């Protein structure tokens, strides 16, 4: 192919951007005094978009942030500082998303204590921040800056955070159609705020949102982390009143007790069976976490029958998904070896044998140490095993809730797969009663009478 002479080739020149054009990314430096800096920022951001472009306004706001990073001596006490706040309030109503995001970033750097937060609340800036956080946009730059501002309040002055911003967090955490990362960030912020300021979270219905998030979040282990903040509140008498057992804690067992429970909102395109399996698995992890703490165990052992008795009673419903989920939960709580999912009883029973070789016993894994921990019993028997005491108390609560009666009904009326699982679980629990209580003449006779 013929080539053009060097002199006739087209050379692309670098794009030149003039200072007055509105398409350039301007860079502004504020080097004057306090009064000059405030007045220049106020005049620039308060001007109309025709006289000062949105890019220039963002540049002035970024320059003011750099001034705040260097030091704010005499800035907050200046008489013109109130005008600056009113100018920033007007910027939150700007039509350009970049201007609103830069304004939220500037407000985040301005907040340093509770007095500054009170000044922002007095001019109703919290409502405009809530408006920015609640906006639906394809590129959530503005919402991310609003969330960063809220998290700054949680760190600097959690006792002065406005309830309006907490309500916005709750709305984002409960809305399943928003971006998943933003929903998880809102749930994490709510759980952190519930520890330092539980009253404002409880009055904004944030406790129920956190508990629903433990079941509705896609990451199951994230739900376990969220639940720790609720257990922290239940563990202290002063904060226990903010958690309502009959209203809030029911959200954890809702996938088991509510057959019409929906993991996502209407119009979700995922497979309903897969969603159902995922929500039952998330609820299983959450309930197991509650039972592994004294505060959660006592909360579920409510004599009114809403918690543990309701969970055990659901076993009698002819729903294989719920029955398998609750039986897997019992295997997990009592640290029992779950059998294989099969309709062959001998094969399922052989899979629960502790002496059966496992993958962790291989040479490249933990080998002899792991095998000895499983097969051999502990040599120290002079001290009381507190874990055994915990399992004894847990088993007593399940016996009083009617777990043996429910398992017998499952064995009688379930399908072959469920019957095999329930039969093995029933035998494991009876053996656990014999090991923990040593009362063969009393407890076992009472348990066998269920047949």
Residue pairs with C-beta under 8 A, 6 or more apart in sequence:
17 23
17 24
18 24
19 26
22 53
22 54
22 55
22 56
23 55
24 55
25 55
25 59
26 55
26 56
26 59
27 59
28 56
28 59
28 60
28 62
28 63
29 63
29 66
30 37
30 40
30 41
30 60
30 63
30 64
30 66
30 67
32 40
34 74
34 75
34 78
35 78
35 80
37 64
37 67
37 75
38 75
38 78
38 80
38 81
38 83
38 84
39 80
40 60
41 60
41 61
41 63
41 64
41 84
41 87
42 80
42 83
42 84
42 87
44 52
44 56
44 57
44 60
45 52
45 57
45 60
45 61
45 87
45 88
45 90
45 91
45 103
46 87
46 90
47 57
49 94
49 95
49 96
54 94
54 96
54 98
54 99
55 98
57 91
57 94
57 96
57 99
57 102
58 98
58 99
58 102
61 91
61 99
61 102
61 103
61 105
61 106
62 102
62 105
64 106
65 105
65 106
65 109
67 75
68 75
68 106
68 109
68 110
69 109
72 112
75 81
76 112
76 116
85 119
85 120
85 123
85 125
86 123
88 103
88 106
88 107
88 125
89 123
89 124
89 125
89 128
91 99
91 100
91 102
91 103
92 100
92 103
92 104
92 125
92 128
92 129
92 131
92 132
93 128
94 100
94 103
97 137
97 139
97 141
97 142
98 141
100 132
100 142
101 141
101 142
101 144
101 145
104 129
104 132
104 142
104 145
104 146
104 148
104 149
105 145
105 148
107 120
107 125
107 129
107 149
108 145
108 148
108 149
108 152
110 116
111 117
111 120
111 149
111 152
111 153
111 156
111 157
112 156
113 156
113 157
114 157
114 159
114 160
117 153
117 157
117 160
117 161
117 162
118 160
120 126
121 162
126 162
126 164
126 165
127 164
129 146
129 149
129 150
129 165
130 164
130 165
130 167
130 168
132 142
132 143
132 145
132 146
133 143
133 146
133 147
133 150
133 165
133 168
133 169
133 172
134 168
134 171
134 172
135 142
135 143
136 178
137 143
140 179
140 182
143 182
144 182
146 168
147 182
147 185
147 186
147 189
150 161
150 165
150 168
150 169
150 189
151 189
153 160
153 161
153 165
154 161
154 189
154 192
154 193
154 196
158 193
158 196
158 197
159 196
159 197
161 193
161 197
161 200
163 200
163 203
163 204
166 190
166 193
166 200
166 201
166 204
166 206
167 204
169 186
169 189
169 190
169 193
169 204
169 206
170 190
170 204
170 205
170 206
170 209
172 178
172 182
172 183
172 186
173 183
173 186
173 187
173 190
173 206
173 209
173 210
173 213
174 209
174 212
175 183
176 183
176 216
176 264
176 265
176 268
177 265
180 218
183 213
183 217
184 217
184 219
184 222
187 209
187 210
187 213
187 217
187 222
187 226
188 226
190 201
190 206
190 209
190 210
190 213
191 210
191 225
191 226
191 228
191 229
192 229
193 200
193 201
193 206
194 201
194 202
194 206
194 207
194 210
194 229
194 230
194 233
195 229
195 232
195 233
198 207
198 233
198 239
198 242
199 242
200 206
201 207
201 210
201 242
202 242
202 243
207 230
207 233
207 242
207 243
207 244
207 248
208 247
208 248
208 251
210 226
210 227
210 229
210 230
211 227
211 230
211 248
211 249
211 251
211 252
212 251
213 223
213 226
214 223
214 224
214 226
214 227
214 251
214 252
214 282
214 286
215 223
215 251
215 252
215 254
215 255
215 263
215 279
215 282
215 283
215 286
216 263
216 264
216 279
216 282
217 223
217 226
217 282
218 278
220 281
220 282
220 285
221 285
223 282
223 285
223 286
224 285
224 286
224 289
227 252
227 286
227 289
227 290
228 289
230 243
230 248
231 289
231 290
231 293
231 295
231 296
232 239
233 239
233 240
233 242
233 243
234 240
234 243
234 295
234 296
234 299
235 293
235 294
235 295
243 249
243 299
245 299
245 302
245 306
245 307
246 304
246 306
249 290
249 299
249 300
249 307
250 257
250 306
252 283
252 286
252 287
252 290
253 283
253 287
253 307
253 310
253 311
254 261
254 283
255 261
255 263
255 276
255 279
255 280
255 282
255 283
255 325
256 280
256 283
256 287
256 311
256 314
256 322
256 325
256 326
257 310
257 311
257 314
259 317
259 319
259 322
261 279
262 275
263 275
263 276
263 278
263 279
264 270
264 275
268 275
276 321
277 321
280 321
280 322
280 325
281 325
283 325
284 325
284 328
284 329
284 332
287 311
287 329
288 329
288 332
288 333
289 296
290 296
290 297
290 299
290 300
291 297
291 300
291 333
291 394
292 333
297 393
297 394
297 397
299 307
300 307
300 308
300 311
301 307
301 308
301 397
302 308
308 397
308 398
308 401
309 401
309 402
311 326
311 401
312 326
312 398
312 401
312 402
312 403
312 406
313 402
313 406
314 322
314 326
315 322
315 323
315 326
315 327
315 403
315 406
315 407
315 409
315 410
316 406
316 409
316 410
317 323
318 413
318 414
320 414
320 415
320 417
320 418
323 410
323 414
323 418
323 422
324 418
324 421
327 418
327 421
327 422
327 425
328 338
330 336
330 398
330 403
330 425
330 429
331 337
331 338
331 425
332 338
333 394
334 391
334 394
334 395
334 428
334 429
334 432
335 391
336 352
336 425
336 428
336 432
337 351
337 352
337 354
338 352
339 348
339 349
339 351
339 352
339 420
339 421
339 424
340 347
340 348
340 351
341 417
341 421
342 348
342 417
342 420
343 416
343 417
343 420
344 420
345 420
345 423
345 424
348 420
348 421
348 424
349 424
350 356
352 424
352 428
354 374
354 375
355 375
358 370
358 371
358 374
359 365
360 366
360 370
361 367
361 368
361 370
361 371
378 385
388 436
391 432
391 436
392 436
392 437
395 429
395 432
395 433
395 436
398 429
399 433
399 447
403 429
404 426
404 429
404 447
404 450
405 450
407 422
407 425
407 426
407 429
408 426
408 450
408 451
410 418
410 419
410 422
411 419
411 422
411 423
411 426
414 422
430 444
430 447
430 448
433 439
433 443
433 444
433 447
434 440
434 443
434 444
437 443
